[in-house]
Amino acid sequence: MKNRDSAVCPLPDIGAHVTPGPAGQLDWVGMEGIALPVCFDAGDGNAQRSAAKVDAFVNLVRAEQRGIHMSRLYLLAEAHLDRNPVDAPSLEKLLRAFLHSHEGLADRAHVRIRFDHLVRRPALRSHNQGWRAYPVSLEASISEQGFQFELGTEVVYSSTCPASAALSRQLIQRQFAEDFPAGHPLDHASVLAWLGSEQGIVATPHAQRSTACLRVRYAHGAPLQLIALLDRVEHVLGTPVQTAVKREDEQAFALANGGNLMFCEDAARRIQRALENDAAITGFKVRVAHHESLHPHDAVAYASGGSLDRLEPLLPSSSNAA
């Protein structure tokens, strides 16, 4: 009965009608936060399935058209992302399908996919391992200028303040001068015990958890190597946060922090230099934030390289989560 009624009385399509109000072209129309599963290979050959949030858009060039066909965008995204591992070629194919489904209505399309990717990380000294979840944002657009693809991610690391370290060393020197006055003989055992005591090490520099937000544009045809990018950035930063930690790992981490003092400016320049030397990357933006333990505010630095059209400030990936 329902099929017979539908054949006799087609369902109304109000969106296809002429707009009853002011006419005008629209930059983007679509949906944000579509829940879909995606399959992603981070460059190690092990494709991982993750729960993602997808934003799908086209523009609307026909000024008198009231709306687009949002259900078409949803169904195309669901079909393409379910069948194909997500990468630059698969997203270009999806965007072309968006435009084909809106022929005559749109000439630009955009998609953004956000999810977490798990990477197995070894401990610093012990034989343990643990998982790190890295936020990933894949953005692709197609227009008369062609296809563009960008990868966003975030690295969390520890930063020890150089100024605080210098001030702490001065206080330790002052305490040493008080406890071991000049002209008095020094006893090796006493000094060694002093160095291992809270009385001797009277001050420690402040360190804080810090984040580096990255957005990179890859050259056409370049492979998508998320893990290689993460490894390169974590290597130049020197003190990425850890997963499984025994006492020997914590001691190794303390040693690494002590030999790796940095301001946010230092961290931004290290990443900038590392990405500039990657031939597969044509443009990038970096935002580093040291979430100060001394202040209630953050110390932040930005860096960039190559050509990247979007100039708005980067935000932490967690703030973009739906």
N, C-alpha and C positions, 0 to 999 in steps of 0.2 A: 504493500500500500504506500509506503514512504517513497519508494523509487518511482511509482506511478505519479504520486503527487508532485515530486520534484521535477519530473519531465514536463508536467503540465504547467507548473508554477515554478520557474527557476528562482533560486535563492537570490535575493537582492545583493548588488555589489555597490554600496554607497561610495566606496573609495574611488571608483572609476568615474564618478559623476563630476561635472564641473563644480568647482568650489563655490558655495553660496556666499562666501565672504570675499575679502580682498584677495586678488590673485597675486602670485609671485613665485619666483624660483626659490628653492631651498637648498642650502649647502649640503646638509646631510639629514637623512631620515632612516630610521631603522630601529634596532633593538640592542639593549645592553644587558649583560649578565645572563645570557642563555646558558643553562647547565647542560654540558655535553661531555662525553668521554673523548679523550684524544690519545693517540699513540705517538710517542716522540723518541727519536734516537739522538742522544746527546753527543754522539761521536764515538762511542765505544762499541757500537754494533749490537747493543742490547736495548731494543725498543721497549719502552716502559709506558704502560697505560695509566693515565691520570684523569682525575675529575677536573674539568676546566670550566671557566666562565668565558663566554664568547660574545663579542660585540660585532654586529653585522650592520653595514650601512651602504646606501647608495644616495646620490644626490637626486634632486627632482628638478629637471630642466623645463618641463612643460608647466608654465605658470598657472594655467587654468585647471590642471589636474588636481583633484582634492587630496589624493594620497597615493602611496606606493602599495605594492602587494607584499606585506610583511611576512605572510605565511610562506611565500615563495623563498624568501631569504632563510627562514628557519629550516624548511625542508631541505633546501640545498646544502646548508651548513651541516645538518644532521647526516645527510647521505654522504657527503664528501669526507667529512672528518671521521666518520665511522669506518669507511673503506680504506683510507689512505693514511700512512704515517705523515704527520704534519711536518712540512718543510717548505722552502721557497717555491719549488715547482707546483706542489699540490695546492698552495694558497693562491698562486696565480691562476690555476685552473678554476678554483672556487670563485674567485673574483670575476673571471670572464663569464662564468655561469650566472652570477648575480646580474651582470649587465645584459646578458642574453635574455634573462627572464624579465627584464625591464626595458626592452628595446623600445626606443622612442621616448622613454621617460627619464633615463639616466645615462650619463656618460662617464661617471666616476664611481668607484666602489672601494670600500675599506673594510678590513676585518682585523680584530684584535683578540688574541687568545691568551688567557692567563691561567697558570697552573704551577704547582710545585713539582720539582724533579728531585728524586732521591739519588744521592751519590755516596758510595761506600768510601769512607776515609780511614786510613790507619792511624793508630796512636803514635805519639812522638817517640816513645822509648819502649813501651811494653809491646807485646804481640797481639794486642786487642785491636778491634775495628769497630766502627759505628757509622750510623747513617747521618748525613747532612741533607736537609731539605733546602734547595735553592729555588727562590721564586723565578719564574720565567714568564716573559711577555713577548709574544710574537705578533708583530704588526706588519700588515701588508696593504698596499693601495695600488690602484690602477687608474690611469687617466690618460689624457692625450699626451702627457709627457712620458708615458710608459709605466712599467711595473717597478715598485720600490718595496724593499723588505728590510725590516729592522728586528734585532733581537735585544731584549732588555733582561737584565738579571741583577743580582745583588750579592755582594760578598760581605760577611761579617768578620771583623777582626778586632784585635786588641791594640790600643795605642797608648804608649807611655809618654807623658809630657816631658820634653827636654828641659824646659825651665824648672819644672818641679823637681826633676832629677838633680839639677845643679844646686838648687836650694837645699835639697836633702843632703847632698854630699857635704855642703858647707856646714850644716848642723852636726853631721857626724864628725867632721874634722874638729869642730869646736868642742864637742864632747870628749874626743880623744885628747885634745890639749889639756882639758881639765882633769881627766883621769890619769893621764901620763904626762906630768909636767916636764918641760924641757930641762935638761941637765940631770935627770934621774935615769938610772939604768933601766933598760927595757928587758923584761922577762918574756921570752918567746911564748911560754905556756899561758902566761897571764893575758898577753895581747890576743892570742888565739881564742881564749875563752871569752874575752871581751867582744871580739868580733862576732861570736855566736850568741850573744846575749841581747835582750831587749834594751839593756842599759847602754850598750855600745851603739847599736843601730837604732838611734832615737827617732829617725825620720825615714819615711819611704816615699818615693814619687807617686803621684796619682796616675792611674791608668783607667781606661774606660772601654767598654764595648763600643765599637765604631762600625759604620756601614759605608760601603762604597756602592753606589747605584750606577749601573752602566747601561748605555744604549749604543749599539753599534750597527752600522750598515755594512753588509757584506758585498763584495764585488760580485757581478753577475756570474753565476756558475760556481762560485766558491762553496765548498762544503760547509755545512753548519756544524761547528765543532764547539759545543757548549763547554764540555769538560776541559778541553784544551784552553779555552778562554779563562775559565775559572782557575785552572792550575797556574796560568801565567800571572794572573792578577794576585792570587794568594802568594805566589813565590816572591813577587816584588814587594808586597806588603810585609811579608816575613812572619807575621803572627796571626794567622787565621784562627778562629775559634775552633775548639776541639770537640770530639764526641766522647769516646771511651777514655777515661782518665784515671790512672792509678797514680800513686805518689811520685813514682819516677817520671811519669808524664807531666805532672804538675810542676815538678822541679825543672824539667827541661823547658817548659813553657815560661817559667819565671826567668830562666837564663836567656831565652830568646827575647823576652820583653826588655831585659836590662841592656841588651846589646842592640836594640832596635828602637831607639827613641825617635819620635816623630811628631811634628805638628800636622794639622790637617793639610796645610800647604805642601808639606813634604809628601804625604800620601797621594795627593792629587797629581803631583808631578811624576811620581814613580809610575803610576798607572798610565798617565799620558805618554811617557816615554815607551812603555811596553807596547801600547796599542799602535803608536806611530810606526813601529818597526814590523807590523804585521801586514804583509802585502795583500792578504785576503780582505782586509777592512778598509773601506773607502772613506768612512767618516765615523766619528764617535763623540759622545758626550759623557762626562763623568761628574758625579756629585759625591763628595765624601763628607760625612758628618761624624764628628767626635762628640759622643753624648756625654758631656763633661760630668765628672764626679765632683769637680770643684764648683761649678756653676749650675744653676737651674736651666740654663740654655745650652744650645749646641754650638760648637765651632764648625763652620761649613766652608768648603772650597769647591769651586767648579773648574773644570778643564775641558777642552775639546780639541778636535783635530779633524782634518779632512773636510768634507762637505756633508752637512746634515741640515736639511731644510727646516725641520721643526726646531724652533729656538726657545720654546718655553722651558722654564726650569724643570729639571728632573725632580721627581718626588720618590720617596722610598716605595718599593713595590708593595709593602704591606698596606700603605695608605690607599693603594689603588684596588685593593681586594674588594670584591663585591660581597 
